[in-house]
Amino acid sequence: MMTALTSPKNAKAKGRRVIPGFHFTLFFTLFYLLLIVLVPLGGLFIKTATLSWSQFWEVVLAPRVLASFRVTFSSALIASLINIVFGLITAWVLVRYQFPFKKLVDAFIDLPFALPTAVAGITLTSLLAPNGWVGQLLVPLEIKAAYSQPGIIIALTFIGLPFVVRSVQPVLEALSKDTEEAAESLGASRGQVFFRVILPEILPAVLTGFTLAFARTVGEYGSVIFISGNMPMQTEIIPLLIVSKLEQYDYTGATAIATVMLVVSFVLLLVSNILQARAAKRLGAL
C-alpha cells in the first residue's frame, strides 16, 4: 500500500513552489536589477565617456579633488574601524547582560536609520561647535571638533554604528556558551576565550558590519556638510564637491568624479567581501 508520504498527490504537492518557478523569478530579478541599478550606473559611465582620457585625468587628479578623496575615504575608514570596536562592545552588552531600559537602549541603536541625516548634522554641529555644550568644554583643551575632520569622523561614526551592531547582534545571540564554558574549565583566560573561541565565530559578521558601515558612510552627505565646514582642500567631502559641480552645470566633471568614487568603493567592498567569505569558509572548516 502506498503511504501518504509517497502518494502521487503528496509528491505533486512537494514539487510545488511557494512563488513561481526559477525562470520567472530569475527574469524578474534581472529586470529589477537592470532597472534600479544597472541603468543609472550605465548612464553614469556613458556620460563620463564623453570626456577624453586627458580630460578625465585632468578632472579627477585636480588637487582639490584629490584632497576631497583623501578626506572622504580616510574619514569613512576611521569611522568604520571605530564602529567595529564600539559596535561589537554594544552588541555584546545588549546580548549578554540584563539592565533597566534595555529595550529602550536597543531601540536607540536604530535611531540613525530613522533620523534624517540633516537633522543629525545640525544636532552634532550645535553640540560640538565652539559655543556648543560639548564644544565649549573642548576649547580650553585646544580641541576642535566641529568644522574639522574629527567632526566628520564623529558624524560618520554616528551614521555607521547601527550596521555593525545589527550585523553582530544576531550572531552573538545564536552563539552557544557551552564552548566558552568548556574553554574556561580547561584554564583559558578571558582574553584567550574571546580571541580563540568567540572572535572566529563572529568574524564574518564583523566584516559584514564593517563593509556595510563603510559603504554607507563613504557616500554620506546630509550629516557631514553642516559639521565639516566645507573648506576646500581641508574638510570638503566628495559628495559635496559633486553637488557643487552639478550646481555649476559641470555634469561631465561631476560624473567623472562619481565614477572614480564608484570604482574605488566597489574595489574596497569586493576585497572586504572576499575576506569575509574566506573567514566564513575557514570557520566552516574548523
LUMRO-96861 format. One record per residue: residue number from 0; z, x, y of N, C-alpha, C in turn. Coordinates in steps of 0.02 Angstrom, whole numbers. Layout:
% residues N
    n     n.w     n.u     n.v    ca.w    ca.u    ca.v     c.w     c.u     c.v
  NUM       Z       X       Y       Z       X       Y       Z       X       Y
...
//
This chain:
% residues 286
    n     n.w     n.u     n.v    ca.w    ca.u    ca.v     c.w     c.u     c.v
    0       0      42     -60       0       0       0       0      44      62
    1     -42      25     109     -47      63     171      13      46     215
    2      49      96     235     107      85     277      85      70     348
    3     136      47     388     122      30     458     101      90     498
    4     127     149     477     112     209     516      41     232     506
    5      12     216     447     -56     240     432    -108     184     433
    6     -90     126     455    -138      71     457    -192      84     508
    7    -252      57     496    -306      66     545    -288      42     614
    8    -248     -12     617    -231     -39     683    -189      11     722
    9    -138      41     688     -97      90     723    -134     154     737
   10    -180     173     692    -220     233     704    -264     224     765
   11    -292     164     772    -333     150     831    -291     151     894
   12    -229     121     889    -185     121     948    -164     192     966
   13    -155     234     914    -134     303     927    -188     341     964
   14    -252     324     952    -307     359     985    -319     337    1056
   15    -287     284    1077    -297     260    1145    -261     305    1195
   16    -284     303    1257    -254     342    1310    -226     295    1363
   17    -173     318    1395    -143     277    1448    -191     269    1506
   18    -227     323    1524    -278     320    1576    -345     334    1543
   19    -401     321    1578    -467     332    1547    -475     403    1521
   20    -528     412    1481    -536     474    1444    -552     536    1485
   21    -566     590    1449    -574     656    1478    -630     658    1529
   22    -687     630    1513    -746     637    1557    -734     603    1624
   23    -705     543    1623    -693     507    1686    -642     543    1728
   24    -586     563    1698    -533     596    1736    -556     664    1762
   25    -596     700    1723    -623     764    1747    -670     754    1806
   26    -712     703    1802    -757     688    1858    -717     670    1920
   27    -666     628    1912    -626     608    1970    -589     668    1999
   28    -563     712    1956    -527     771    1980    -573     816    2020
   29    -632     830    1993    -679     874    2028    -704     843    2093
   30    -716     778    2092    -739     744    2152    -685     746    2206
   31    -623     733    2186    -568     734    2235    -557     804    2262
   32    -561     854    2219    -554     923    2241    -610     943    2288
   33    -671     921    2272    -728     936    2315    -720     904    2384
   34    -698     841    2384    -693     804    2447    -637     829    2491
   35    -580     844    2462    -520     860    2501    -515     934    2517
   36    -537     977    2470    -526    1050    2478    -590    1088    2491
   37    -639    1080    2446    -697    1124    2448    -743    1110    2508
   38    -751    1048    2526    -795    1032    2583    -768    1062    2648
   39    -704    1051    2666    -678    1083    2727    -682    1159    2725
   40    -664    1189    2667    -668    1261    2662    -739    1286    2665
   41    -784    1248    2635    -855    1267    2639    -880    1265    2711
   42    -860    1213    2748    -879    1210    2818    -852    1268    2858
   43    -792    1291    2841    -763    1349    2874    -805    1412    2863
   44    -825    1423    2800    -865    1482    2785    -935    1477    2815
   45    -963    1417    2814   -1030    1408    2842   -1030    1422    2917
   46    -980    1398    2952    -975    1411    3024    -965    1485    3038
   47    -925    1517    2997    -914    1589    3006    -978    1628    2992
   48   -1018    1605    2946   -1080    1640    2927   -1131    1643    2984
   49   -1121    1603    3036   -1167    1607    3093   -1158    1672    3133
   50   -1102    1707    3121   -1092    1772    3153   -1123    1827    3111
   51   -1149    1877    3145   -1171    1937    3109   -1110    1978    3087
   52   -1121    2026    3042   -1065    2066    3018   -1031    2103    3076
   53   -1071    2130    3121   -1042    2167    3177   -1002    2121    3222
   54   -1027    2060    3234    -991    2012    3275    -926    1989    3240
   55    -931    1980    3174    -872    1958    3136    -817    2009    3140
   56    -833    2073    3127    -782    2125    3129    -756    2137    3199
   57    -799    2126    3248    -776    2134    3317    -723    2082    3334
   58    -731    2022    3306    -682    1969    3319    -617    1982    3283
   59    -621    1995    3218    -559    1999    3178    -522    2065    3186
   60    -556    2117    3212    -522    2181    3222    -502    2193    3294
   61    -506    2142    3335    -483    2148    3403    -408    2162    3403
   62    -384    2203    3449    -312    2221    3449    -266    2160    3451
   63    -284    2110    3491    -241    2051    3495    -239    2014    3429
   64    -295    2010    3394    -297    1975    3330    -258    2013    3277
   65    -265    2079    3275    -227    2120    3227    -152    2114    3239
   66    -132    2113    3302     -61    2105    3317     -35    2037    3294
   67     -77    1986    3301     -57    1919    3279     -52    1915    3203
   68     -98    1949    3169     -94    1952    3096     -29    1986    3074
   69     -12    2040    3107      49    2077    3089     110    2033    3098
   70     114    1999    3155     172    1956    3168     176    1899    3118
   71     119    1868    3104     118    1809    3060     138    1826    2989
   72     104    1875    2960     116    1890    2889     182    1925    2878
   73     201    1970    2923     266    2004    2914     323    1955    2921
   74     318    1909    2970     372    1860    2979     376    1812    2919
   75     319    1790    2894     319    1745    2836     346    1781    2775
   76     329    1844    2766     354    1882    2708     429    1892    2712
   77     454    1912    2770     526    1923    2777     564    1858    2767
   78     540    1803    2797     573    1739    2790     574    1716    2717
   79     519    1727    2681     517    1707    2610     564    1749    2567
   80     569    1813    2582     616    1856    2546     688    1836    2559
   81     703    1819    2622     771    1795    2638     786    1730    2600
   82     737    1687    2596     747    1623    2561     756    1632    2486
   83     728    1686    2458     740    1698    2387     814    1709    2374
   84     846    1749    2418     917    1764    2409     960    1703    2422
   85     953    1676    2482     997    1621    2502     977    1554    2469
   86     913    1546    2454     892    1486    2418     920    1486    2347
   87     921    1545    2315     950    1550    2248    1024    1536    2249
   88    1059    1563    2299    1131    1551    2305    1144    1477    2317
   89    1105    1446    2360    1113    1374    2375    1102    1332    2313
   90    1048    1347    2276    1034    1310    2215    1091    1319    2164
   91    1117    1380    2160    1172    1394    2113    1234    1352    2130
   92    1251    1350    2194    1310    1312    2215    1301    1238    2201
   93    1242    1212    2215    1229    1141    2204    1231    1121    2130
   94    1212    1168    2087    1209    1153    2015    1276    1166    1981
   95    1309    1221    1997    1366    1244    1958    1433    1222    1985
   96    1437    1196    2046    1502    1180    2074    1504    1107    2097
   97    1564    1079    2096    1577    1012    2122    1620    1019    2185
   98    1601     985    2238    1638     989    2300    1625     925    2340
   99    1667     909    2388    1658     848    2427    1591     848    2465
  100    1561     790    2470    1498     780    2507    1441     822    2477
  101    1444     834    2412    1392     874    2380    1323     840    2386
  102    1321     774    2376    1257     739    2381    1229     742    2452
  103    1273     740    2501    1250     744    2570    1220     813    2585
  104    1254     865    2560    1227     933    2569    1161     940    2533
  105    1156     911    2473    1094     914    2435    1037     879    2473
  106    1054     824    2507    1003     788    2545     980     828    2606
  107    1026     866    2636    1008     906    2694     957     960    2678
  108     953     981    2615     905    1032    2595     834    1009    2609
  109     822     945    2602     754     918    2612     740     901    2685
  110     787     914    2729     777     897    2800     714     929    2830
  111     699     993    2816     637    1021    2843     574     985    2821
  112     576     951    2763     518     913    2740     506     852    2784
  113     562     819    2804     556     756    2841     555     766    2916
  114     586     819    2940     591     830    3012     525     856    3040
  115     499     826    3093     438     854    3124     450     926    3145
  116     402     969    3132     412    1040    3144     422    1055    3219
  117     391    1015    3262     401    1025    3334     473    1012    3353
  118     504     961    3323     574     947    3336     618    1005    3314
  119     602    1033    3255     639    1091    3230     632    1149    3278
  120     572    1160    3304     562    1215    3350     600    1207    3415
  121     599    1146    3442     635    1133    3505     711    1141    3494
  122     736    1116    3437     807    1121    3423     829    1194    3415
  123     791    1232    3376     809    1302    3367     805    1341    3432
  124     756    1325    3474     749    1360    3538     808    1345    3583
  125     828    1281    3585     885    1263    3628     950    1295    3604
  126     956    1308    3540    1016    1340    3513    1015    1416    3524
  127     956    1447    3516     952    1520    3516     931    1549    3582
  128     912    1508    3630     893    1533    3697     954    1567    3728
  129     943    1611    3777    1000    1647    3809    1054    1601    3837
  130    1035    1540    3857    1085    1493    3882    1105    1440    3830
  131    1083    1450    3767    1100    1403    3714    1168    1416    3685
  132    1191    1370    3641    1257    1376    3611    1264    1441    3572
  133    1214    1458    3533    1217    1519    3493    1190    1578    3533
  134    1138    1568    3571    1107    1623    3608    1153    1656    3658
  135    1195    1617    3691    1240    1646    3741    1293    1690    3709
  136    1307    1679    3645    1353    1722    3610    1320    1788    3589
  137    1254    1788    3585    1218    1848    3565    1200    1892    3624
  138    1200    1864    3684    1181    1903    3743    1227    1963    3753
  139    1293    1957    3749    1335    2017    3757    1321    2070    3704
  140    1296    2050    3646    1280    2097    3593    1210    2125    3600
  141    1175    2104    3652    1106    2126    3666    1060    2109    3608
  142    1071    2050    3579    1029    2024    3525     987    1968    3554
  143     922    1974    3548     876    1924    3573     847    1884    3514
  144     871    1824    3507     849    1783    3451     787    1742    3468
  145     790    1706    3524     732    1667    3545     681    1711    3582
  146     619    1688    3579     564    1722    3613     555    1794    3587
  147     563    1802    3521     555    1866    3489     537    1854    3416
  148     518    1908    3380     502    1899    3310     561    1877    3268
  149     623    1900    3281     679    1871    3243     684    1796    3249
  150     667    1768    3308     667    1696    3315     615    1663    3271
  151     556    1695    3266     503    1670    3222     527    1669    3150
  152     560    1723    3130     584    1728    3061     637    1674    3047
  153     680    1661    3095     731    1608    3086     697    1540    3076
  154     647    1526    3117     612    1462    3111     577    1456    3044
  155     544    1510    3021     509    1508    2957     557    1505    2899
  156     615    1535    2906     666    1530    2853     690    1458    2846
  157     699    1424    2902     718    1354    2902     665    1311    2867
  158     602    1325    2881     548    1285    2853     540    1298    2778
  159     550    1360    2756     535    1378    2687     591    1371    2638
  160     653    1361    2661     710    1358    2616     704    1304    2562
  161     683    1242    2578     681    1191    2525     635    1208    2467
  162     582    1247    2479     536    1263    2425     570    1306    2371
  163     611    1353    2392     645    1396    2344     700    1357    2308
  164     740    1319    2346     795    1282    2316     769    1231    2265
  165     719    1193    2284     693    1141    2239     654    1169    2180
  166     631    1231    2184     598    1262    2127     648    1289    2077
  167     704    1316    2101     753    1347    2058     804    1297    2030
  168     820    1246    2069     873    1200    2052     864    1166    1984
  169     805    1137    1968     798    1105    1902     802    1154    1844
  170     781    1216    1854     785    1266    1801     858    1283    1787
  171     898    1290    1840     969    1304    1831    1004    1245    1797
  172     983    1184    1813    1014    1125    1782     999    1122    1707
  173     940    1145    1688     921    1144    1617     945    1205    1579
  174     970    1255    1615     991    1318    1583    1057    1308    1546
  175    1057    1323    1483    1118    1315    1442    1168    1370    1458
  176    1232    1352    1457    1285    1401    1471    1307    1438    1408
  177    1279    1419    1350    1301    1450    1288    1285    1524    1287
  178    1225    1542    1311    1205    1612    1312    1250    1653    1358
  179    1266    1624    1416    1310    1659    1463    1378    1670    1431
  180    1405    1618    1399    1471    1625    1368    1471    1675    1311
  181    1415    1677    1274    1410    1725    1219    1408    1796    1247
  182    1371    1806    1301    1368    1873    1331    1436    1894    1358
  183    1472    1847    1389    1539    1864    1414    1588    1879    1358
  184    1581    1843    1303    1626    1855    1246    1613    1924    1215
  185    1553    1951    1225    1537    2017    1198    1554    2072    1248
  186    1585    2054    1304    1608    2104    1351    1563    2117    1410
  187    1511    2076    1420    1466    2086    1476    1500    2067    1541
  188    1487    2106    1593    1514    2090    1659    1475    2034    1691
  189    1499    2009    1747    1464    1955    1782    1395    1978    1805
  190    1391    2039    1829    1327    2066    1851    1278    2072    1793
  191    1302    2094    1736    1258    2100    1678    1235    2032    1653
  192    1280    1983    1655    1261    1915    1634    1206    1888    1680
  193    1214    1900    1745    1164    1873    1792    1097    1907    1784
  194    1097    1974    1785    1034    2011    1786     999    2014    1718
  195    1037    2008    1664    1007    2014    1598     999    1949    1560
  196    1037    1898    1582    1034    1833    1547    1005    1779    1591
  197    1032    1771    1651    1012    1716    1694     946    1730    1730
  198     942    1789    1762     883    1805    1803     818    1801    1764
  199     813    1829    1703     749    1822    1666     729    1749    1654
  200     778    1705    1648     763    1634    1636     736    1600    1698
  201     762    1618    1756     743    1583    1818     691    1620    1858
  202     671    1680    1835     624    1720    1874     558    1684    1888
  203     526    1650    1839     464    1614    1855     474    1561    1910
  204     532    1526    1908     545    1476    1960     557    1509    2027
  205     589    1567    2028     600    1603    2091     533    1624    2121
  206     489    1650    2079     423    1670    2103     383    1610    2128
  207     390    1553    2094     357    1492    2118     383    1472    2187
  208     449    1473    2195     478    1456    2260     455    1504    2314
  209     452    1569    2298     428    1618    2347     356    1605    2366
  210     314    1590    2317     243    1576    2330     235    1516    2375
  211     270    1462    2359     264    1401    2399     291    1412    2470
  212     347    1447    2475     377    1459    2541     330    1502    2584
  213     302    1554    2554     257    1598    2591     194    1561    2613
  214     165    1522    2567     105    1485    2584     118    1435    2640
  215     177    1406    2640     194    1356    2692     206    1390    2759
  216     243    1444    2759     264    1475    2822     209    1515    2855
  217     162    1541    2816     110    1583    2846      64    1542    2892
  218      61    1477    2881      20    1434    2924      61    1389    2970
  219     125    1402    2975     169    1360    3017     151    1367    3091
  220     152    1311    3126     133    1310    3196     186    1276    3240
  221     204    1215    3223     245    1174    3268     313    1203    3283
  222     348    1230    3233     415    1255    3245     416    1324    3276
  223     359    1359    3274     357    1429    3297     337    1434    3370
  224     292    1392    3394     265    1401    3461     319    1394    3515
  225     372    1357    3500     425    1348    3551     472    1408    3552
  226     488    1435    3494     538    1488    3491     509    1558    3497
  227     444    1565    3488     414    1632    3487     403    1660    3557
  228     392    1616    3605     374    1640    3672     300    1650    3681
  229     262    1655    3625     189    1658    3627     163    1715    3670
  230     194    1772    3666     172    1830    3705     119    1869    3666
  231      58    1874    3693       5    1912    3658      27    1983    3643
  232       8    2007    3585      23    2075    3561      97    2083    3539
  233     138    2031    3548     209    2037    3531     232    1981    3485
  234     227    1919    3508     254    1862    3470     202    1807    3460
  235     140    1823    3469      88    1772    3460      68    1769    3386
  236      68    1708    3358      51    1699    3288     -22    1678    3282
  237     -49    1687    3223    -120    1672    3211    -137    1599    3222
  238     -98    1550    3197    -116    1480    3211    -122    1466    3285
  239     -78    1495    3326     -83    1484    3398    -145    1516    3427
  240    -162    1575    3402    -223    1609    3426    -285    1569    3408
  241    -286    1539    3349    -343    1496    3329    -348    1436    3374
  242    -292    1404    3388    -292    1346    3433    -317    1367    3503
  243    -296    1425    3526    -318    1449    3592    -393    1458    3594
  244    -421    1485    3541    -494    1495    3539    -530    1428    3535
  245    -502    1380    3500    -532    1313    3498    -531    1280    3566
  246    -477    1290    3603    -472    1262    3671    -522    1295    3718
  247    -542    1356    3703    -593    1391    3742    -663    1380    3715
  248    -670    1334    3666    -733    1317    3635    -765    1377    3599
  249    -724    1424    3578    -748    1481    3539    -737    1463    3465
  250    -779    1418    3440    -771    1392    3373    -785    1445    3320
  251    -836    1487    3330    -851    1538    3281    -796    1590    3277
  252    -768    1608    3335    -712    1655    3334    -652    1627    3298
  253    -638    1563    3309    -582    1531    3276    -592    1528    3201
  254    -652    1510    3179    -665    1506    3107    -666    1574    3075
  255    -688    1626    3111    -687    1694    3084    -615    1716    3070
  256    -570    1704    3117    -500    1723    3108    -469    1681    3052
  257    -486    1617    3050    -459    1573    2998    -484    1594    2930
  258    -545    1618    2925    -573    1640    2861    -535    1701    2835
  259    -521    1749    2879    -483    1808    2858    -413    1787    2835
  260    -383    1743    2873    -315    1720    2855    -316    1684    2787
  261    -369    1645    2775    -375    1609    2712    -384    1657    2654
  262    -426    1707    2662    -439    1755    2608    -376    1796    2593
  263    -343    1821    2644    -283    1861    2634    -229    1818    2600
  264    -219    1757    2624    -169    1713    2594    -185    1698    2521
  265    -250    1687    2507    -270    1672    2438    -257    1732    2392
  266    -272    1791    2416    -260    1851    2375    -186    1860    2362
  267    -145    1851    2413     -73    1858    2404     -45    1806    2356
  268     -69    1744    2362     -47    1691    2317     -71    1704    2246
  269    -132    1731    2240    -159    1746    2173    -117    1800    2139
  270    -100    1852    2176     -57    1905    2148      11    1877    2128
  271      39    1835    2171     104    1805    2156     101    1761    2094
  272      47    1722    2087      40    1679    2028      31    1720    1964
  273      -5    1777    1970     -13    1820    1911      54    1848    1889
  274      93    1871    1938     160    1896    1922     203    1842    1892
  275     197    1782    1918     236    1726    1892     216    1710    1820
  276     150    1711    1806     126    1697    1738     149    1751    1689
  277     147    1814    1712     170    1868    1669     245    1863    1654
  278     283    1844    1706     355    1836    1696     369    1780    1646
  279     333    1725    1652     342    1669    1605     321    1689    1534
  280     266    1727    1529     243    1749    1463     293    1796    1431
  281     319    1843    1472     369    1890    1446     432    1853    1424
  282     450    1801    1462     509    1762    1444     498    1724    1379
  283     436    1698    1370     421    1662    1308     419    1707    1246
  284     405    1771    1258     401    1818    1201     470    1841    1179
  285     521    1831    1223     588    1853    1205     620    1807    1153
//
